[in-house]
Amino acid sequence: MNILVTGATGSLGSAVMQRLTTKGHSVKGIGRSQQKIEHLKANGLEVYRCDLLDLEALKSHTNNVDVVVHCAAYAAPFGRKSQFFSTNVKGLEHVFKAVGNSGARVIVVSSASVFDGNNETILHGDETPRKRPKHPYGASKYDAECLATTMPSKAWIGLRPRAVFGIGDQTLLPRLNRLVSKDKYTIVGKGDALMDVTCLNNFLDAVEAAIVAEDEAWGKFYNISNGDPRRFEDILKAYSQRHGKGMKRRSVPTFLVAFFAYSSVAIASLIPGKPWEPRLTPYGLRQITQTLRLDISGAQEALQWNPEMTFEQGVEELK
């Protein structure tokens, strides 16, 4: 197939390009980082510089494309609200406009952040939740999902991964690195929040499954994870053992960290010009202290997909 990958200069997009290329597809990518584009080209990949907000440029890259894997997103714990929505919502709108009536299908990569602030006690299904997140990243991905559902069902399929980690990850691993030193790891609160995470290889398998999914599977979002929720402390402990065993455990009260997070955001919001990103935000704190479990049975049934790589195998790849 002829496949276009947006966000090709990001960790997910570049991994998708590499996987699909090795499987014999004709793949090209678009992204914004010229430095990363040059790096990908040096590795034999076809990548071009393109801003999703430039509709005409985007249209030129969707010619003769069978599938668009839309990985491009602005994901950050802190930033300008307008940037989240222009990239994550307007960007997706432009992808659909660029594809038009060509018959090309769009694989929309969403995020489990659409569940941010929702009930911690339930197993979240595939349906977009009724409650819209307050944080602009989750809210923008929520709005993007709502936008997708207004499109013809045969035109798109959605994947909603949770905490994808693997080689080159720039989202989950940097957060873990902040909590791990050479001789100890730091737990906020009890560290007993249950977290669903996703090995990069499992996510890539889901992308492949979505590309060849039956017509009946299209027009829906599907949760993607390892399907094996772990206590956050267990995740951090396993990750920290890359430095060797015998790591010491350090615990910090949640209320102290929350005070620091809210204060940091308040100060950062007052600084004019380019936003300074706080070391920790309330959104980032929720990601490691609140339980979030996903029901992945929809993807297993509709896409004939299963998470084959275990959490332990995923961590082992990082060593």
N, C-alpha and C positions, 0 to 999 in steps of 0.2 A: 504493500500500500504506500501511497504518497502521504506523508504525515508531517504536519507543522507543529512544533512545540514552542509555545510562548513561555517567557521566563526562562529561556535556555541558559542564561548566565547565573541562575540561582542553583542552589544545591539539588533541589528536586528536579528542575527542568533539565539540567545537564545530565543527571542520572537517567532520566527518562530517555533522552536522546541516545545515550550510550547503549542502553538496554535494547531499544528498538532497532538501532543500527546493527547491532550484533545478531538480531533475529532476521535480518535480511530486508527490512523495510527501507524505503527511500525517505530519509529524514532530513529536514532542515529546521533550524531553530532561529528565533529572534530574541533579542535581549537589549539591554541598554548599556551595560558595562563594556566599554571598548577593550579594556585590559583582559577581561575574562573571555571576550569574543576571540581575541588573538590567541589566548591559551587553548581554547577549544579547537580553533582552526589548526593549531600546531599538532593537535591530536587527531587530525583527520576528519573533524566534523564540519558540516556546512552551517555556518551561523552568520546572521546579519544583524546590524544595529537597527532597531525600530522601536519607536514609542507607540504604545497602544492607543494613545490619544490622537495620533496622526492617522486618521481613518484611511486616507488615500494610500499612504505607505503600507498600511496593514493589508488593504485590499490587494496590493501587488504581490504580497507573499501568500495569499490564499488561493491564487490561481492554480487550477489542476491539483487541488489537495483533496484527499478522501476523508481525512480525519484531522482535527485540530485538538491537540492535548493542551488545554489552557492551564498552565502552571503559574503564570505570572501573577504576582500579588505583592502588596506592600504589607509585610507582617512585622510588627514591632510592638514592644510593650508601651512605647510612648512616642508621640509624634503629632504632627498637625492633622487635625480631623479631616480637613479637606483632601489631604494626600491619600488617606485611607479610602475615601469614597471615590475619588477620581480614578485611582488605579484599580480598585477591587470591584467597583460597580460600573463606572463608565467604561473601564477597560473591557469588561465582559460584554457590555452592550455593543461596543465597537467590534468585538470578535463576531458576534452574531450578525451584525450589519455587514461586515466584510464577507462573511460566508454567504449571506443572502439566500438565494434560491438555487445555489450551485449543487445542492445535494450532499455537500460535505457535512459531516457530523462533528459535534463538539463534545469533548470530554472535559467537564467542568470540575476542576480540583477545588473543593471547598475546604472547610476546616471544622473540627469538632468544637472550635471556639464559639460556634453558634449556640452552644449549650451553656456558655458562661453565665453564671448567676441563676441557673435553673436548679430544680430539685436534685440534691445530691444523693438521695436515697434510692432513686429509680434507675432501672436499666434503660438507657435512652435508645429509642427505635430510630428508624430511618426518616421519619417525618420531620420536617423543619419545625422546631418548637414554636409555640404561640408567643412566648415571651422573648422579646427582642433584647439582646445584650446591651449593656450600657457602654462598655468599652468600645471605642470606634473601630478597632479591628474586628471584633466579633460582630458588631452591628453592621459593618460593611459587608462581611461575608454572609450575614443573614440576609441583607438586602439583595445581594448577588444571587442567592438561592431563590429568593422570591421572584427576581427578574427571570431566572432560567425557567421557572414554572409557568411563565406566561408565553413561552415559546412552544412551537409544535413539538409534541412528545417524541417524534421520531428524529428530531434534530439534535438531541443532546442526551447525555447521561452524566450523572454527578457522582464523584467519589469524595467522601468526607473522612479523611484520615485524622488520627489523633497522635500527636507527638512522634512524628517520623524521625528515626535516628539511624545513622549509619555514617560511613566514611564521607567526609565533606559536609556534614550537617552543620548548619549555622543557626539553628533554632534551639533545640533541646540541649545539645551538648554544651554550648556556652553557659547555659543556666546551671548545669550540673558542675561545670568547672569552677564556678564561683563558690560552690559549697564544698569543694574538695581541695585539700592541700596535700603536701607530701606525706604527712603523718596522721591526718585526721580528716573526718568528714563532719559537716555541720547539719543538724536536723532542726527545722523550725517546728516548734511545738512537739507533738508526739510522733510525728512522721508516719501516722497510721492511715493517711488518706489513700484510698485505692485509686490507682491510675492505670488507664489503658494506654499502652504505647504501641508503636508500629515499627517493626524492622523495615528498613528501606527496601530490602528484597521482597518483602511481602506486599508493600505498596506497589512496586514495579510489576509484580505478578498481577495485581488488581488492574493496573492500567492495561496490560496485555489482554486480560480477560474482558475488560470493557470494550476494547476495540472490536472484538469478534462476538460480542454479546448478541443474542437473539433480539428481534425487533421488540418483543414484549417487555424486555428489560429496560428499554430506553425511556426517557422522560421521568426518571426518578433519581433521587439521591440515595447513596448506599454508604453506611458506616464502614470504615476500614480500620482494623487494628489487629493486634496479635490475638485478640479474644482471650487474653489471660491477664486480667488486672492484677497488679502487684502493689503492695504497700510502698509508699514513696521511700521509706527508709531502706527497704530491701533493694529498690532500684539503685539508690545512691550508694549503698554498701557494695553492691555487685560492681558498679561502675568504678568506685574508688579502689577496688582491689587490683586495678591495672597497675597501681603503684606498689603492689605487694600486700600481703596479708598482715594482720595485726594492726590495722588502722584504728585509731582512737575515735570514739563517738563524742561529739559535742552537741549539746542541745541548747537552743535559744528560745525563750518564751515568745509565743506568737504575737502577743500584744506589743512587745518591744519592737519587733520587726515591722509590724503593721504601722506603728507610730513613725518609724523611720521611713517607710514606703510612702505614706501619705504626706509627710513633711517634705520629702524629696520632690514629689510631684508638684506640691504647692510652690516650692522655691523655683523649680525648673520652669513652671508656667509663668513666672514673673520676669524671667530673663528675656530681654528683647532680642530680635534677630533670630539666628539659627537656633532651634531648640536644643538644649543640652539634655541628653538622655540620662535619667537617674539610674543609679546602679540597681535599684529595685523599685518596682511600682506595685500598687495594690493589685493590678491585673496579674503581674508576674507572681505575686505572693499567692493568689488564688490557685494558680496553676499547680502549685506544689503542696497546698494545704487542704484543698477541697477534692472530694471524691468525684470521679467522672468515669462511668462505665458505659460501654457501647454494646448494643446488640448487633452482631455482625451476621446474623442468620439470613438477612435479606440478600447480602452480597454472595453468601455461600450458595443460596438457592438460585438466584437469578443469574449470577455471573459464573456459576460453577467454579468458584474460587475458594481456596482455603489458605490460611496463613501457615506456610510450611516451616518457616524459620522461627525458632524459639527465641525468647528474650536472651537466654544465656549464649546462644550462638551469635546473636546480633552484637552482644557486648564483646564476645571473643574476637569478632572481626575488627574491633577498634584497637586491639592490642598491637 
